[in-house]
Every structure is written in structure tokens, then in C-alpha cells.
Amino acid sequence: MIERTPILNLATHAILIFGLILILVPIWLAFVGATLTLQEVNSAPIELWPGDQLFNNLREAWVLSDFGQKFVNTLIVSVGVVLGKITLACITAFALVFFNFRGRMLIFWMIFITLMLPLAVRIVPTYAVAANALSPFQAILDVAELSWLIDRLSGIEVDLQWNLLNSYTGLIRPMPPRPAGKKGRSRHVSFADGRGDWHGPGDWPGLVGRRGQAISKWGAAPGRGGRKSRAQITGAALCGVRDGCASDQGVWGSEEWWTTIRSAPASSLTKVQVLSTVVTVPSLLVRLTLPIVEAEVPSMKIAAFATSHPVQPFRAKPVSLAKAGSPPTK
Amino acid sequence: MRRAYFKMSWIAAALLAPQLLVIFVFFYWPSAQALYWAFTLEQPWGGGNTWVGLENFRRILSDPLYWNSVRVSVIYALATTVLAMGMALTLAMFVDRQLAGYRAFRIGLIWPYAVAAPAVGLAFQFVFNPGAGIFSFINTVSPGLWNPARYPSHAVTSIVIAGAWKQIAYSFIFFLAALQSIPRSLTEAAAMDGAPPLRRMIDLQLPLLTPTVFFLIVINITDSFTDSFGIVDTLTGGGPFRSTELMVYKIYTDGFRGFDYSGAAAQSIILMLLVMALTFVQFRYVERRVHYT
């Protein structure tokens, strides 16, 4: 600004460099670990400078975990989540901010509360819903005896079915319900990387693969898709949640399956190495492109949009709409 | 400050319908089922359930292990929130001075946001490993001085640091965005009145940041109560001696490892009520001190 503050400037640089080091040390160590051999990474004084094994490790990790397909899965799921989330959040926030109707605050809080219960604790019932996304409506119809009524009146048996399992839609749909917020307080406006759910982007593809294979092995339960037994649902949730399920684990719950599960290797430092490489390196590459993207769509501005500070463009909208001739009121 | 409102409520209903439909099917319905399970005893492999009323809650609330997990969760939530927001605020304020090279800092400081929670835990293995990590230099002073696999307090420190590290970037982005949206003319006027940079930070920028601070407190506390699974699972696995068994992690181990669905459902109901109560208290009492514009 206007004054000269050489000492404070020096202190500012010192604080920022110190903070940057604190922030980057874990990422750097994961990166260094990815460039070393197994012996080196397990040796006692930690190595601080990268070795020459990066590409070997990357290749091995890529092949071992079939990351090509998984990245494609991740891409599809995250693009779907981002688009769904932003679209829904935008139109909901628009309705909440610019329309005056009864129950505005009630709806705001109904959406806000969805933040409070993590997906982890409702994963099993969510799986049941994914097996038949229309099951809530079926249940309501059943309870209200409407399905019986429709059956008697028209002779049509109501049996609502919409199976989302083994599909990208099934993975994407449960994600968008995020608070849009009356002041545009969407948490995921500027970036979306699967944060907010305890599985990172790296884990989702595994979910597709494992869940898909596991479920296809069980064979479809006869009758209503939504009425799978609890055991099957549990198994799927387990396979999705834990790394325990190998790809060819046999029939779920059988002796063979348990043997596979029990003999699954425990997490070792090699796995640490491989996983951290594969997760951090691409994300760093993505981040490196940030300055370029930022020049086009300043992410800082998007984040500012989401804070509760006065946001001029948003508020200016209805005025310009009114001027353009569309009547704001009936 | 009145805003222009539209009054066509059927359009509002049409705009709200998709979101409400999605949260009904994928949030409220499963949550209601979890709530139902909390009042029944579920058989782990299917085959029906028995209505037991409040028995699950009684069992959980009289379990000292559960209260232990509540205690650890509260410590974890408070410590990570204070640590992460303090660091994020300091760094954002200094980055906002826009000295040479501040763009590099800005990009570097939001990198942790790109790292998934399980990977955070794994990366911090390299830091906290008592044999070979960065912290092992403490053990050169006196062997066994640092060992998160053995001492509960060390393990809690580890997950707090890792959790705070993960949340810094998010708070940093919001603080910086809020700082940048403070009108330049205000800062300039203060500077011409003779307020040095540090004085401007404390007396001008900080008060103007209160809405962001409030928003981030709500989000950070909620997040550290509900979103701690990945770090705990990869870093400590709940140990040693259950000292890092946070509420979410206990729900997971009881439900999916112990096959006690009813107990886990009851716990998740309690967790949800706790987080809702905390948020309510914050909106009721803290927001009063917040001035929007």
C-alpha cells in the first residue's frame, strides 16, 4: 500500500514460506516415497530427496490396480457429480433467494440438515434405495393402501422398479444432495473432488469394480429387485466400503469367500507408497494447471460467490430481469 | 436492505422439486430407515427384526467406551477447527498483502484440498512414523519419547494434525476470497489515516471477516465430527487402546465389523442430533455477533 514496511515484509515472507513448508511436507514425503525402492523406503532415517524409481513404481501401481479403467470411472463419476450438484444447487438457491413463499426457511433447513449425517452411517439403507430408487414411493403407496386402490380400480398392479446398481447413475445420484443454501452457501462450488464423503476420488472406481463383480456373482434375487435380503445388502456395502473384497472372491459368504477375505494382505508401506503416488501425483498435475484455468474462470471469484459476503452480480439479477421487461410479479 | 422478490410460487415449487425429490429419496428415506433400525434389534444376516424401543440407546449410553468416543470426538473437533482456522486465517491475511510471489503461495497453500482423506492419512505415516518418520528425530533425544502406536496422547495429536492439515486449504480459500472482496477503498482510507498493516488486519479486516469466520466454524466443526473416517482408518485404526476411536469410526466398527446394526444406527442418530444441536447453538448464539455487510 502506501507505506514502506521492510521488516514486516520480511516477516510476511518468512511466515508464508514457513506455512508453505508445513503444508507441502506431507505431499513431498509421499512423492519421495513413490520414487524409492522398497528397501529404501523402509530404511530408518527417512529419505528426503527423490530416488530414480518413480516411473517403475508408477507403472507397477498402474498395472497392479488397473488404474486406467479406474480413472475413467472416476472421471465419469466426478463429472456427473459436479454437473448434477452445481445444476441442482443453482436452481434451488435461486428459488430460495429470489422467491418469497411460505416455508422458505423450512426448505432451507431441510437441505442444510443433509450435511449433518455422513453417507457412511446410512450406507446400508442407501444401498437398499439404490437397488430400487422408487422403493420409497412404493412403500408410501403400500402404506396408504393406494396401490391396492389402483389395483382394484384399474387392474394394474403397482410395482415400481428402478434399479441403479452397477451403473454410474447409482454412484452419482446419491452425491448431489448437498445444501445449496439460501445465500449460495454451496460447499462444492469451486472444486469438487469427492470431498465431503469419506471416500476419496481414488476409492470410487474400486467401488464400481468390486461392487459390480460382487453383485453379479450373487445372481439377481428373484422377484422384486428392492427386496434383496439384508445379508446381500450388507455384503455389497462391505465390499464397497472395505478394500477386503478381491475381484474374484467367489460366491459371497461361502467358505472360499471368507478365505479370500481373511488372506487379503494387510496394509503395508509398499501399498502406502503406491497409493499415495497414484493419488497425489495426478492431483498435483491438476493443481499445476490451476493458474491457467484461473485466468479464465477465477476460482477465487467463485469461492467469493459462495461466501456469505455481499455478492453483487447475484443480487443485481432480478433488477435487470425486471428492466428487460419480464414482469417480476403477477 | 430489501431484496426484490418474485411471487410466482408455482415456479419456485418447480425449481425446488428436483432437489427435494433427490434429498427425499437419497437422504430422508435412508435416514428414516436408519432411525427405524435404531429402535429394533436387527439380525446381522437378514431375516427380520424385533422392536426393542429405546433399549439400543440405553445400552449405548451406559457404555463407557461410547462416552470415550464422544470425548475424543469433541477434543478432535475443537482442536482441528482451532488449528486449521487459525493457520488458514494467518496465512490468508499475509497472502492478501499481495507482496511479490503471492500467487505461488496461493497455489501451494490450496494443494492439500486435492488430496483425498485416506491419502492424507497415508502421507502422514511418513511424518509420524516413530521409527523412520520426521517425528522420529524426537526419539534421537531419548528413545521411545515419541510413539503414536503406544501412547494415546501421541496418537490423538497425530490425527488432530492430519485432520487440521486437510481442512486448512478449504478455510484458506474462503478466507482469501472474503479478504479480496473487502472494498479496496476501506483499506486505503485506513492507510491514509495512518493505520499500519498489522493494525488494519486486526481492526479492519478481521471484523469484516466475521460472516466467513462464522460460516467456516459451522462447516469445520460439522466436518470434523462427520468426515474423520479416512484419516483415522489409515493413520491409527482407532488405536491404541481405542484412544482415537472417534464417533464415526465407532459407528463403522460396531456396524460393519461387529455386525451390530441396531447399535450403529442408534449411534448415528445420536451423532446426527449432536451435530444438529451444535449447529443450532451456533446459529442461535454465535450468529448474533456476526454482522453481514
Contacts between the chains, C-beta under 8 A, distances in Angstrom:
chain1	res1	chain2	res2	distance
A	1	B	187	6.9
A	1	B	188	7.0
A	1	B	191	4.8
A	1	B	197	7.3
A	2	B	188	7.8
A	2	B	191	5.1
A	2	B	192	7.0
A	3	B	191	6.9
A	3	B	196	6.7
A	3	B	197	7.6
A	5	B	196	7.0
A	5	B	197	6.0
A	8	B	196	7.8
A	8	B	197	5.9
A	8	B	198	7.0
A	9	B	97	7.9
A	9	B	99	5.9
A	12	B	94	4.8
A	12	B	97	5.7
A	12	B	99	5.8
A	13	B	99	6.8
A	15	B	90	6.9
A	15	B	91	7.5
A	15	B	94	5.4
A	16	B	91	6.8
A	16	B	94	5.5
A	16	B	95	6.6
A	16	B	102	7.7
A	16	B	105	4.9
A	19	B	87	6.8
A	19	B	90	7.5
A	19	B	91	4.7
A	19	B	105	7.8
A	19	B	109	6.8
A	20	B	105	5.9
A	20	B	108	4.9
A	20	B	109	6.5
A	22	B	87	7.9
A	22	B	165	8.0
A	23	B	108	6.6
A	23	B	109	5.7
A	23	B	111	6.8
A	23	B	112	6.1
A	23	B	165	7.3
A	23	B	168	6.7
A	23	B	169	7.8
A	24	B	108	6.3
A	24	B	111	6.9
A	25	B	127	6.9
A	25	B	134	7.1
A	26	B	120	7.3
A	26	B	123	4.0
A	26	B	124	5.6
A	26	B	126	6.9
A	26	B	127	5.7
A	26	B	165	6.7
A	27	B	111	6.2
A	27	B	112	7.4
A	27	B	115	6.8
A	27	B	123	6.4
A	29	B	123	6.4
A	29	B	126	3.9
A	29	B	127	6.5
A	29	B	134	7.4
A	30	B	119	7.3
A	30	B	122	6.9
A	30	B	123	4.1
A	30	B	126	6.5
A	33	B	126	6.0
A	42	B	132	7.4
A	43	B	132	7.1
A	44	B	131	6.2
A	44	B	132	5.3
A	44	B	136	7.9
A	45	B	132	7.0
A	45	B	136	8.0
A	46	B	126	6.6
A	46	B	129	7.8
A	46	B	132	5.0
A	46	B	133	6.1
A	46	B	134	6.5
A	46	B	136	7.4
A	88	B	18	5.9
A	88	B	19	5.0
A	88	B	22	6.7
A	89	B	19	7.8
A	91	B	15	4.9
A	91	B	18	7.1
A	91	B	19	7.4
A	92	B	15	6.8
A	92	B	16	6.0
A	92	B	18	7.9
A	92	B	19	4.2
A	94	B	15	6.4
A	95	B	11	7.8
A	95	B	12	4.6
A	95	B	15	3.7
A	95	B	16	5.0
A	96	B	16	7.6
A	97	B	3	7.6
A	98	B	3	7.6
A	98	B	4	7.4
A	98	B	5	6.5
A	98	B	6	5.5
A	99	B	5	6.6
A	99	B	6	5.0
A	99	B	7	7.4
A	99	B	8	7.4
A	99	B	9	6.8
A	99	B	11	7.1
A	99	B	12	3.8
A	99	B	15	7.7
A	100	B	5	3.9
A	100	B	6	7.3
A	100	B	7	6.2
A	101	B	7	7.8
A	101	B	9	4.4
A	101	B	12	5.3
A	101	B	13	7.9
A	107	B	16	6.2
A	107	B	20	7.2
A	110	B	20	7.5
A	110	B	23	7.1
A	111	B	19	6.6
A	111	B	23	6.4
A	112	B	279	8.0
A	113	B	276	6.6
A	114	B	23	5.5
A	114	B	27	4.8
A	115	B	222	5.9
A	115	B	226	8.0
A	116	B	222	6.5
A	116	B	226	7.1
A	116	B	272	5.3
A	116	B	275	4.5
A	116	B	276	5.3
A	116	B	279	7.0
A	117	B	27	7.5
A	117	B	31	5.9
A	117	B	226	7.3
A	117	B	268	6.8
A	117	B	271	7.6
A	117	B	272	4.6
A	117	B	275	7.9
A	118	B	226	4.0
A	118	B	227	6.3
A	118	B	229	7.6
A	118	B	248	6.4
A	120	B	229	5.8
A	120	B	248	6.1
A	120	B	251	7.1
A	120	B	252	6.2
A	121	B	34	6.8
A	121	B	248	7.2
A	121	B	251	5.3
A	121	B	255	7.9
A	121	B	264	7.3
A	121	B	265	7.9
A	121	B	267	7.8
A	121	B	268	3.5
A	121	B	271	6.9
A	121	B	272	7.8
A	122	B	27	7.8
A	122	B	30	4.4
A	122	B	31	5.6
A	122	B	33	7.8
A	122	B	34	5.1
A	122	B	268	7.1
A	124	B	34	8.0
A	124	B	255	7.8
A	124	B	261	7.1
A	125	B	29	7.4
A	125	B	30	3.6
A	125	B	31	7.6
A	125	B	33	3.9
A	125	B	34	5.6
A	125	B	37	7.9
A	126	B	26	6.4
A	126	B	30	4.5
A	128	B	30	7.4
A	128	B	33	7.2
A	129	B	25	6.2
A	129	B	26	6.3
A	129	B	29	5.9
A	129	B	30	5.6
A	133	B	25	6.0
A	135	B	29	7.9
A	136	B	24	7.0
A	136	B	25	5.7
A	136	B	29	4.3
A	173	B	22	7.1
A	173	B	26	6.3
A	174	B	26	4.5
A	176	B	22	6.0
A	177	B	19	7.3
A	177	B	22	5.1
A	177	B	23	4.3
A	177	B	26	5.6
A	177	B	27	5.2
A	180	B	19	6.7
A	185	B	215	6.7
A	187	B	219	6.7
A	190	B	173	6.7
A	191	B	113	6.3
A	191	B	114	7.8
A	193	B	113	7.3
A	193	B	114	6.4
A	193	B	116	7.3
A	194	B	116	6.7
A	195	B	113	7.3
A	195	B	116	7.7
A	195	B	117	7.8
A	195	B	170	7.8
A	196	B	223	7.8
A	196	B	227	6.7
A	197	B	227	7.8
A	198	B	117	6.1
A	198	B	227	6.0
A	198	B	228	8.0
A	198	B	229	4.0
A	198	B	230	5.1
A	198	B	248	7.6
A	199	B	116	7.8
A	199	B	118	7.8
A	199	B	230	7.4
A	200	B	115	7.9
A	200	B	116	2.0
A	200	B	117	5.6
A	200	B	118	5.6
A	200	B	119	6.3
A	200	B	230	6.6
A	201	B	116	5.8
A	202	B	116	5.4
A	202	B	118	7.3
A	202	B	119	6.8
A	203	B	116	7.2
A	203	B	118	6.8
A	229	B	45	8.0
A	229	B	46	4.0
A	229	B	47	7.6
A	230	B	42	7.2
A	230	B	43	7.4
A	230	B	44	7.9
A	230	B	45	6.9
A	230	B	46	3.4
A	230	B	47	7.3
A	231	B	44	8.0
A	231	B	45	4.4
A	231	B	46	4.3
A	232	B	46	7.6
A	234	B	44	7.3
A	234	B	45	7.5
A	234	B	46	7.8
A	234	B	259	7.8
A	237	B	256	7.1
A	238	B	256	6.0
A	241	B	252	7.8
A	241	B	256	6.2
A	242	B	256	7.4
A	267	B	234	7.6
A	269	B	125	7.5
A	272	B	122	4.7
A	272	B	125	5.7
A	275	B	118	7.5
A	275	B	119	6.6
A	275	B	122	5.9
A	276	B	119	5.6
A	276	B	122	4.8
A	276	B	123	5.6
A	279	B	115	6.8
A	279	B	116	5.8
A	279	B	118	7.9
A	279	B	119	4.1
A	280	B	115	6.1
A	280	B	119	6.2
A	280	B	123	7.1
A	283	B	111	7.9
A	283	B	114	3.7
A	283	B	115	6.2
A	284	B	111	6.9
A	284	B	114	7.2
A	286	B	114	6.4
A	287	B	107	6.7
A	287	B	110	7.5
A	287	B	111	5.5
A	287	B	114	5.4
A	290	B	107	5.8
A	290	B	110	7.9
A	291	B	103	7.2
A	291	B	107	6.5
A	299	B	173	7.8
A	300	B	173	7.5
A	300	B	176	6.5
A	300	B	177	5.3
A	300	B	180	6.1
A	301	B	177	7.6
A	303	B	173	5.0
A	303	B	174	6.1
A	303	B	176	7.7
A	303	B	177	3.9
A	304	B	177	3.9
A	304	B	178	7.1
A	304	B	180	6.5
A	304	B	181	4.9
A	306	B	174	7.7
A	306	B	177	7.9
A	307	B	174	5.7
A	307	B	177	5.7
A	307	B	178	5.2
A	307	B	181	7.4
A	307	B	211	7.2
A	307	B	212	5.3
A	307	B	215	6.7
A	308	B	211	4.3
A	308	B	212	6.9
A	308	B	214	7.9
A	308	B	215	5.6
A	308	B	292	6.4
A	309	B	178	5.7
A	309	B	181	4.9
A	309	B	211	6.4
A	309	B	212	7.0
A	309	B	293	7.8
A	310	B	181	7.7
A	310	B	292	7.6
A	310	B	293	5.0
A	315	B	3	6.7
A	318	B	3	7.6
A	318	B	4	4.1
A	318	B	5	7.9
A	318	B	6	7.1
A	319	B	4	6.3
A	322	B	4	7.0
A	328	B	4	6.3
A	328	B	5	7.8
A	328	B	6	5.4
A	328	B	7	7.8
A	329	B	6	6.9
A	329	B	7	4.9
A	329	B	8	7.8
A	330	B	7	6.3
A	330	B	8	6.1
